[in-house]
Amino acid sequence: MSNKLRLLIIAVAAVFMASCTTPDCPNQAIEIIPYPNQLKAGEGCVNLAKGFQVIGETNHAEYLTSELNAQGIEAGKGAQIVFQPAEQPNNLGEEGYRLVAKKKAITIEANGSKGQFYGIQTLLQLVNGATVAAVEIEDVPAFEWRAYMLDESRYFHGETFVKQVLDQMAKLKMNVFHWHLVDDAGWRIEIKKYPLLTEVGGTRADSEIGTWKSRKTAGEPHSGFYTQEQIKAIVQYAAERNITIVPEFEMPGHSSAAIAAYTWLGTAGKDIDVPVTFGRHYDNYDVTKPEVEQFVKDVLNELFELFPSEVIHIGGDEVGYKVWEESKHVQQYMKENGINTPADLQIAFTNKISKFIESKGRRMMGWNEIMGVNIHKGFEEKKDDKEAETELAKNVVVHFWKGDINLITDAAQKGYSIVNSLHSNTYLDYSYKNISLEKAYGFYPIPEDLNEEYHKNIFGLGCQMWSEWTPTNKDVERQTYPRIAAYAETGWTNKDNKDYARFRKAMDNLTQSWDKLNINYGPLDNVE
């Protein structure tokens, strides 16, 4: 090659590079969480410095404008952001989208509002200063259930905090807010027919602090609950962000706050206070009483009015059977009805409530103890519990959190729908030493040995923020962030497209946005 030809090639290359990295259009990395499933980088960028115009039909125009304004980009006669229906046929479903950014236009195609919204979330992460890198993206979530759970029974966190969580979930394309509002430690939702649930059950005299069985307390009462008007406002706020709120109404165990309010709900027939200590408490709803069954249905009817979610979570975990075993009238009921074990009594009650929920056009969900398998043999009070002979109704969604992973495989093969939230990998109250960001990212909800024909029965995953030892909102933030982002990417990005090194690098942009919002977050790198 002659020197003249070499110099010419160098000159052409320099011009090409300059055209890609001019001050108006700087070269920029494409860093998105969760990562899109198909992405092709283009040349140059779309410049929004002179403003933007929203064109086409979308109910998210106000939201998009507000978010871009927050980044210093104003509406004007500049680049076009075009919303249009996706060409048919396609595989985008309800939540998928196509995004193309080139020259002076950004186009988002989708089959409806949900896909448009997620296209917007990707666009907002692509904004760098006032430019958007030229790119073509086609993106569909890996799983339909991408959940974050907040426990408010132990500590009440409040409407402002919940809305902040919903905002961050939306940016990460998570679509289910699992709201744990009822447990032993407090009842946090107004029920009109039973006002003592919040008047009595919404307050405890003190709170255990530190860790399990610490024998230390805060020395002050704790209280709080959401009015039905507040619930409606939060549900609407979530819906605007494509998030379904799934309430959890614990039954038949973890019911101390309700029994403190109405003694007749319990099996033991004893007046109790809302417990100060955390853990498992062993009076249960007396499921043999018609009036208790009616109470459950009454509460559910009010929940149906407040939450449009198809799925209603009934807990069902860690039920202590001793109180049923020691109750003469419960034992008599079991004998008369041919019920051989307390586990069968629980399933019989669960199936009855499942039918009621189904009659209202909804679907029950519960922790995997509702299948009747004893997953707590390591606990003294549960080691001798016999497993149920009764089969759980097939329309119930099983929320797996503990036990042999083969229980998931078995349930999926039997046709149950499953959400996988294995505690050792998804519990956000666990330390970063036990679940680092990298370990959280490595979790995958489908067991390796599950035949592909049953993969469709694994709806997705959830990450759980239990709040026994996180009394403040800042405590909850530190345990939630950054790990929530890892679960979000697992829920959205196909397994073959996941890459922890790329994800970790993209986390830097996310933490900058959290810094601006004064969100507290934990370590990004492994803790020894």
Secondary structure, DSSP 8 states (H G I E B T S, - for coil): --HHHHHHHHHHHHHHHHHHS-TTS-------SS--SEEEEEEEEEE-TT-EEEES--TTHHHHHHHHHHTT--BSSSEEEEEEE--SS-S-TTT-EEEEEETTEEEEEESSHHHHHHHHHHHHHHEETTEEEEEEEEE--S-SEEEEEEE-SSS---HHHHHHHHHHHHHTT--EEEEE-EETTEE-B--TT-THHHHTTTEES--B-SSTT---B-SS-EE--B-HHHHHHHHHHHHTTT-EEEEE---SSS-HHHHHH-GGGBSS-------SS-S-----B-TT-HHHHHHHHHHHHHHHHH---SEEE----S---HHHHT-HHHHHHHHHTT--SHHHHHHHHHHHHHHHHHHTT-EEEEEGGGG-----TTSTTTTT-----S---TTSEEEE-SS-THHHHHHHHTT-EEEE--HHHHBTTS-TTTS-HHHHHH--SS-TTS-GGGGGGEEEEEEEE--TT--SHHHHHHHHTTHHHHHHHHHHS-GGG--HHHHHHHHHHHHHHHHHTT-----SS---
